[in-house]
Amino acid sequence: MLFPRRLLAFIESLGGADAANTLSARLRGGAPSARRFRVRRGVDIGAIRAWWTGEAAAAPGPLADDAALEVLSQCAGNIENPIGMTALPLGVAGPLRVNGLHASGDYWLPLATSEAALVASYARGAHAINQAGGTSAALLGENVARAPAFVFASLAEAGSFVAWATRHEADLAAAAHATTRHGRLQAIEPMIDSDTVFLVCRYTTGDASGQNMVTIATEAMCRWIIAHTPVQPLHWFIEGNFSGDKKASYLGLIGGRGRKVSASVTLPTEVIRRTLGTDAETMLAYARVAQLGATLSGQIGAQGHFANGLAALFIATGQDAACVAESAVGFTRMEPRSDGALFMSVTLPNLMVGTVGGGTGMPHQRAALELMGLAGSGKARALAEVTAGLCLAGEISIMAAIASGVFTSAHHKLARTRG
């Protein structure tokens, strides 16, 4: 048999090889929809209730009851076409002790998730870290990249454009800085591919995550370029899909995008045995297998499940949840120590977090940041270090669970057996 069995089974599930005409008619669709595209800003409670009873013809339930609409009215700048509020359970792990350059103390970790066992796992990892004296954490760098692209008639024109741009870096920075009080253009890195030039623009963004900030600044810079460059491009685009925005990339892995941060802890033998139910030798044996699996499967980075904790924390604290795609890239390391202890560390080069702007001002998300003591200006670097500690706690717990053989039973107990 030359074709995979799963392909043949899929074809049979659709009605077999002779069902093409039927399937074609089904997939072709019908007449275009008569519904108009429209975008509504602002929260008009009367219009929302009318939409549910009219166009939706559905009962809103808790999505748009009085309590939900009251909260929604405070989030008007965060949503288009608003119809209600969606709730997720909020759990807490910790407090986690962080000994960082910017975060110092014990921090609650609010986690919004519908995945049972997640909060319990991070709580166990945080407890193990605390028993070892806390995690050491350090912010290692900051930059948010935007990469506009310029397409020219030839390679020669592309090179001439780059040469011209290098003579006007002060003008480019001035155009970008005119749009923002907090963002600062730190570097412009040209990348030429034949007739196309990408300008990787790297900014610091203060306490904001900064996606919109750098986009607006780069747009202003590009328009100054188009108004002044003697080498006019055939086309230009504000983002050439090169910066790594909301996707895992090797550029982000090496150069960073957002806040680069690392956290580590050395777990004594007794903590591993008593809290994690295993030993350093078995955890190291699993770590070797996990590293091999990451290499063979082509992962960008090598880690267990950064995305679990990041997604839960991002939603709880009003971060851009889609940035988990890039933020979850990173590395987990595990090494033995001569006294039988186990050193563990995590490094995240692309952590996109902020404590102002975006969704951080929404009522529930602001309250979660206040619970952490990390709301408002001057707190973003500390949030990054605490978030690295969160990821370390998750790596410790999941690797110990798999190494000790309780990963499945823990999920069965907490996720499958619901009271």
Number of C-alpha atoms within 10 A of each C-alpha: 4 4 7 8 10 9 10 12 11 11 14 13 9 13 12 12 10 11 12 12 10 11 12 10 10 10 9 8 8 8 6 6 6 6 6 6 5 7 8 10 12 16 22 17 18 8 11 18 18 13 15 16 12 10 8 11 10 10 11 16 9 14 15 22 13 12 12 17 22 15 16 25 15 14 18 16 14 14 14 13 14 22 21 24 16 10 10 12 10 16 17 17 22 21 17 25 24 29 21 21 14 18 23 17 12 17 21 19 29 26 26 23 21 14 13 17 18 22 25 17 23 28 23 20 28 28 23 24 27 21 15 17 15 25 29 23 28 25 23 16 16 24 26 30 31 29 26 23 23 24 20 20 15 13 16 11 19 24 20 13 20 18 11 15 18 12 10 13 13 10 14 22 20 16 20 25 20 12 17 14 10 14 22 20 21 14 16 20 12 17 15 16 12 15 16 23 25 27 27 21 24 26 26 23 22 21 20 25 27 24 18 12 22 26 20 17 25 29 19 20 23 22 15 16 20 14 9 11 13 11 17 18 20 10 11 19 14 20 20 18 15 19 23 23 24 17 18 21 20 13 12 25 21 10 16 27 28 31 26 27 26 28 28 25 24 20 24 20 15 16 20 21 13 11 15 21 15 20 21 23 14 14 23 19 11 17 21 12 12 16 18 13 13 16 13 9 8 10 14 16 19 19 23 20 17 25 19 19 28 25 22 24 25 26 23 27 32 24 25 19 20 15 24 25 18 25 30 28 26 25 19 24 17 19 14 16 13 6 8 14 19 22 16 20 24 26 27 31 27 33 29 31 28 33 28 23 18 18 24 27 20 20 15 16 21 21 18 26 24 14 16 18 15 24 22 18 13 16 20 24 27 23 24 27 29 34 26 31 35 29 30 29 33 27 25 27 24 21 23 27 20 15 22 16 13 14 17 10 12 16 16 14 12 15 14 12 9 8 4
